[in-house]
Amino acid sequence: MEAATALDQLDVITAQTYGTIGYPHDAWTRLRRESPVHFMRTPGYKPYWAITKHADIVEVSTQPERFRSAGRFILFPEVNSGATVNLEENPPLRMLVNMDPPDHRDYRKLVSGWFTPRAIARLQSRLEEITAEMFDELAGDGSPRDVEFVREVAAMQPLRMITELLGIPREREQFVLKVTNENFGLEDPDFQREGETPEERLVFIQEAFAYLNELIEERRREPRNDLLTVLAQATIDGQPVPTFELFSLIFLIMVAGHDTTRNSISNGLVALMEHPDQLEKLRRDPSLVETGADEIVRWTTPVNHFARTATEDCELRGRKIRKGDSLALFYASANRDEEVFADPWVFRLDRDPNPHLGFGIGEHFCLGAHLARLDLKVFFRQLAERLVSIEPAGPVELLKASFVGGPKRLPVRLRLRPR
């Protein structure tokens, strides 16, 4: 039992734990209660401070000058000394999530106009069409149907929306999905490339960059009304965006723009099946998605952690943080913080207010938060309007990863009304 385990030996980071039990909420609850800022020495990982309280994560996240994102921005197991790729200290991508000011501001500005509430609102009619078409196919003649919900349902709506926004053709959707699975499933044998070294397992990034190079060259020759065209022509301080940073930015939008929403949808469905009273309320009143989308994000927290590095000696909740120390910000723990949420262990679609950290906080607040909310609202509203019945059709299999979390397989038997 967790209560009999020394705090230093609690496992809140290994992929095996996440793939077996899911998010380690029992361990986080103890840490929040007994040592909210706790120095961890997990075997196979470089030491880090586990930050588990809402207020502390907000404090760290809103001081980028003291806690930088560059460098170790995700906790991965230590690599063999002979490897040339270190996923923590020298990531193979330079994205918004591991940039600091002023670069973070400059690169975010290139695309932020496409993700404002007003810009996202203009996408709603197309998103409604995409979702309805997907449910039409699932409904068929109205008979019950067995589906693997993650791959066949949850992945498709946000994937199609983000690829259309970028301007990636539909025939390459499965390539994008494969790259995404390999990126977020780096620690999961089901999604890893064959190979003993990080270099061998990261070939998918090279393949993605090669494809992005084709697309960018095409847009420079033949501009279109899509985000790829905007990025192909983008400049910073009057100069073209460097290729590595440009491709890294597109890669981030391409994969993060749908994977976390897929996890929210999949885990959100699990939550609704485990809380049939909430599912029934949603079916009776589909407008509950207006608050329910954020409750699903709070409950599922698809991005579990990011890391920061202290740039100076400092103190957090009485603990001495040294320059160069890593801090892991466990958002899923913060979203159960008893000091912030009334009844944090209750899944309630009408929860309001809901100051969750599922989209982060501060300058790194999720660029696609407005799109993710709209995806969830449209998906679950249409599902509620058409759902006749749904039940598990086999065991849930969880992703073996501590960075993002959710089911990788979710077999269900569902019946939808034809339109």
N, C-alpha and C positions, 0 to 999 in steps of 0.2 A: 504494500500500500504506500501511496505517496507520503502520508503522514509519518511513516517510519523511516523515510529516506532523508539523509542530510541534504540541506538546501544545495550544497555544492554539487551533489550527485544527481539532482533532478535533470531529466533529459527534456529540454525544450527546443532542440535544434536538429536532431538527426533525422534523416529522411525515412529511416526504418520506423521510427516512432510515428511519424505523420501518416505513413502508409498503413500502419497497423491500427492505431487508435484514433487517428485524426488529430485535431488540435489538442495539445496537452493542457486543457483547462484546469484540471486539478492542480497541476504543478504551478501554473500561473496564479491561481487563487492563493496558494500558500505564499508565493513570492510577493504578491501585492500586499498580503497581510503581514508578513514577517520581515521581508527585505526587498522593497520595491526596486531598489537600485542594487543589483547583486552581481558580484564578480564571479563569472563562470569559467571553469577549466574543463570543458567537455573533451574527453579523449578523441583525438583525430582532428580537433579544431584549435585554431589560435584562440587564446583567452579573449573574453569580451564581457562587457557589462550588460546584463539583461535588464531592460527598462520596461516595466510592466504596468505602470500607472498612467492614466489619461493625462493628468496635469504635467507629468515629467516628459512625456512624449511631445506635448505641445511646447514645453519650454525648450527642449532640444531642437525641435523642428523649426522654431521661429528665430533661431540664432545661427544662421549659416556661417557667420564669421568665426564662431567658436567651435562649431561642429560641422565639418565639411562632408560633402557627399562624394567627392572624388576619392579614388582609391578603393578601400574595402566598403562597398555599398551593399553587398549581400554576404551573408555568412555561408561559405562553402567549406567542405572538408579540405584539409591541407593536401597539397599535391606532392608527388614524388619530386625529390630535389633535382632530378635530371630533366624535368619538364620545363619547357620554355614559356608555356602559357600558365599564368597564375590568375585564375578567375577573380580573385579578390583584389589583389594589388595592381594587376595590369589587365583589366577586362578587355576582351576582344572587340568591344564596341564602346564608342564614346557618345552616350545618349544624354537626354535631359536628366534622367534619374541619377546620373553620376557626374553631373556638372555643378559648378558653384558660380556665384556671381563673379564677374558680369556676364560670363559666357552663357550661363543658364538663361538669363533674361533675354539676351540677344537671339538665341536659338529658339526659345519658346515663342518669341514675338513673330517668328516666321510663319507659324501655323496657328497661333492662338485665335485669330479672327475667324477661323473655320470651326471653332468649337465653343463659341459664345452661345448663351441661351437663345439669342435671336437667330443665329445661324443654324443651330440645331433644330429650332422650331420649324424651320423651312423644310427639314427632312422628314417631318412626321408623316406626311401623306405617303411618301415612298416607303417608309418603314412599315406603315400599316399594310401596304400592298404586299411587301415581302413576307410579312408575318402571316397574312391571310392566305397567301399562296402556299406557304409551308403547311399550315393547318389544313388546307383543302386536300393536299396530297395525303396527309396523315389520316384524315377523316375517311377518305375513300367513300364507301357506300354506307358508312355509319356502323360497321361491324367492329368488334374489339380487335385490337392489333397489338402484337408484341414488338417493342422497339428497344434498341439500346439508346437511351435518352440522350446521353452526352454527345455521342457522335452524330446521331441521326436527327436530333432535334435542337438541343441547347446550343450546339456549335454553329448551326446554320444561319440563324437570324442575324446575330452580331457580325459573323464572318462576311455575309453578303453585304451588309450595310457598310462596313469599313472598306471592303474592296471596291465597292461602287464609289465611295467617297474619294478614295485614292485614284481610281481609274484603272484598277487591275481587272482584266477580263474574266468573265465567269469561268471560263475553261481552266483558269489557273487557281481557282479557289482551293482545290485539294492540295496543291503545292504549298500554298500559304498555310493551310491547316497543318500539313506535315512539318513545315519549318517551325511553326508555333509549338507543336507538341515536343519537338526535339529541343527547342530553346527552354521551355519551362519544365520539361521533364528530364533535365540533364542528369539528375540523380536517380531516375527511375529506369531500371533495365528494360522496361517495355518500350521506352521511347529513345533510349540511347543508341547512337551509331556504334557499330562494332569498332573496337580499338582499345588499346591499353592506355593511351595517353590523351590528355585534353585536346592536343592538336588533332588527333584522329577523330575524336568525337565531335569536334566543332566544324567539321567540313560543311555542315549545312549553312553556316554563315557565309562561307565563300560562295556557295551555290546561290544563296539569296542575293548577295551583292552582284554576282554576275547577271542575274535576272533584272535587278534594279538598274544596272548599267544600261541594259537594253531599253528599259522603259524610259529612263531619263534622256537617253540619246534620241529616242523616238519623239518625246515631247518637245525637245529642243528643235527638232525638224518640223513637227506638226503639233502645235499647241492645241490643247483641248480645254474644256471647262471642268477641270478636276484638280485635286490637290497636288498630284504629281507634276502637273504643268507649272503650278505656282512655285513648287520647290525646285524644279529644273531651272527656273529663271531667277531664283532668289539670290540676294546679295546681302552681305554684312559689311558695313562701312564702305560701301561702294565696290566691294570685291566679291566675286563668285564664292559661294560657300565651299570650303574644302571638301573634296570627294568623300573622305572617310567619315567626316562629321555629317555630311549630307545623307549618305547611305545609312549611317547609324540612326539618324533621326527618322528616316522613312521606315527602317526596320522596326523601330520602337512603335511607331503608329500602327504598322501593319500587324504586329503580333499582339502587343498589349491592347490594341484597339478592339480586340474581340475575345481574347482568352479569359481575361478576368470577368467579363460579362457572361461568358459561357459558364464559368464556375459559379457565378452568382445565380444563374438560372438553374443549373443542376442542383446546387445545394439548396436553393430556394424551394425547388420542388420537393426535395427530401424533407425540408422543414414543414412544408404544407402537408405532406403525407403523414408526418409524425405528429402534427397538430391538426387533426381533422376538423376541429371547431373553427380554426382560422380559415381553412380551405372552404368550409361551408359558408362562412361569413363573406368570403371573397366571391363565391358563386352567387350569393344573394345580392351582393352589392359590389360589382366590379370596380366602382370608383374608389374602393379602398386602396387601389394601387397607388394613389397619389401620396399617401403616407407609407404604404406597404413597401414600396421600392426601397426606401431608405432603411426600413426595418430588415429587409432581406439582406441588404449590404452589411448592416451592423451584425446581424446574426451569423452571416457566412464569412465576412471579411476575406474576400478572395486573395488580396495581397496581405500576407501574414506579417512580413517584416521587411524593413530596410535597415541598413547600418550607417552610422556616422563615425567620423574620426575626430577626436578632440584636437584642436589646434593649439591649445595652451592648457596649463594646469588649471583646474577649476573644481568647484564643489557642486554636487547635485544631491539633494536630500541628505546632506551631512556626509556624503561619501566623497573621498578625494579621488577625482578623476585626473589622471596624468596625461600630459601631451602625448599624442600618438595612440592612446587607448581607443578601442572600438566600443561602440554602444549599439546594441541591437534593439530597435524600437518595435516591440511586439504589439501591433495594432489590434490583433484579435483579443489580446488580453485587455487592452484599454477599453474595448467595446463591451466588456463585462464588468467594468469598474463599478463597484458598489457605491462609491462616493459620487458618481456621475449619473448613473441610470437607476431609476426606480424599478425594482424587480428585474435586474439585468438578465436573469435566467428564464424569463418569460418571453416567448415569441409572440408579439402582439402587433398586428398589421396597422392598428390605429395609433401606434406610439407617436406622440408629438408633445413637446419637442424631442428631437433625436440627434444630439450632438456627437454622433459616431465619428470615428477616424478611419472609416473604411476607404475613403478617398485621400487619406493623408491630411496634412495641415501645413500652412505656411507656403513658402514659395514653390514647394514641390506638390502642392495640391493637384490631384489628378487632372491632367489636361482634358481628358475625355469624360469627366464626371457627368456633364450634362447629357452627353450622348448615351452613356451607360444607364443613367436614370430613365431616359426615354425608351431605350431598348427594353428595360425591365417592365416599365409601365405598359407599353404596348403588348409585350409578350404575355404577361400575366393577366391583363384585362381580356385579351382575346381568348386565352386559354380558359379563363373563368366563364366566359360567355358561351363557349362551345363544349366544355367538358361534360361528359355524361358519367364517366367513371374512370378511376385510375387506381392501380395497386402495384406493389412490387412484383416482379416476375423472376427474381433471383437476387443474390447477394450484391451489395454495393462494394465496389473495389475503389480504394482511395489512391490518389496520386502519392508516390513516394517523393516528396519534396517539402522543404520547410519554407521556401520563399513564397510560393503560391499554394493554395490548397483547395481541394474539392474532389468529387468523384471523377475517376477516369472511366468507369463503367457503371451504368445505372440502368439495369434492365427493368422495364415496366410494361404492364399491360394497360392500355388506355383505349378509351372509346370517345370519339369526338362527333359532334353533330355536323353533318354536311352543311355547307352554306346554301 
